[in-house]
Amino acid sequence: MKVVYFPWLVMTLIVFCLSYAGGKAKPKHLIVPNFLVMMGVVENLSLLTQIIMTYKFGTWRFLAPILIAWILYLIGNPVFALVFN
């Protein structure tokens, strides 16, 4: 297979399978929260890929909004944890 057309979908399915397998292996394992935590990594990787590809292909007018969205995403996670913890 030379091309994977939906790499983030494949990664999401792998993360779900890992979370589901963990739920079957350990009864106390929480499938949904663990899946959401692992999806945070996939989300950051996809945003970073979008930033790199936007920079590489020279669509400068889209680079600033994507960078702002990623920075707000990074700021929003700890703020949410502090406010709702």
N, C-alpha and C positions, 0 to 999 in steps of 0.2 A: 504494500500500500504506500504510494508515494505522497498522497495528499490527504490530510485529515480536514474535512470541510467544517466541522463544528468542534474545534478543540476545547472550547469552554464548556460545551454540553457534555463532551466526553469526560472532562475533569469533574464536572458536577456529578455525573453518574458514578464515577470512581469514588468520590467523596461519600455519596449516598450509600454505596455498597460497603465501604469501610465502616460507616456509622451503623448500618444495619447488621453487619457481621459482629461488631462490638456489642450490639444489643443482644444478639443471640448467644455470644460467648459469656457475657456477664449480665446477670439479671438486674443489677442495680444501675446499669448503663442507661442513660437517657438518650434516646436516639435523636430526637428533634433538636435539643440544645447542642448536642455534640455536632450534628450536621450543620447548624447555623454557625458555630464557631469555626469549623473547617471551611465553610463557604466564605468567611472573611478573608482567608488567604487567597481564594480563587478570585474574589472581587478585586482585591488590591492588585493581583497579577494582571487581571484583565484591564484595569484602569491604567496601569503602568504600560502595558502593551499598546493601548490606545494612544497614550501620550508619546511613546517612542515612534509609533507609526505616523502620527500626525506631524511630528518634528521631521522625521525622515523624508516624508513625501511633500513637505513644504507647504502645507495648508496652515499658514501662520494665524489666520484669523480665527481658527478653531482651537488653537493651542491654548490660549489664555482661558477660555471658559472651562476646558477640560482640566487644566491645572488648578483652577479655582475650585472646581467640583471635587477634585481629589484632596486638596488641602482641607476643604470644609468637611469632607468625609473623615479625614484623619483627626481633625479637631473634634468632630461630633461624637466619635466613639468614647473618648475619655470623659467628655462633658456628660454624656448620657449615663455613663457608669457612676460618675460622682453624684449626679442629681437624683438618680433613681436607686441608689444603693443604700 
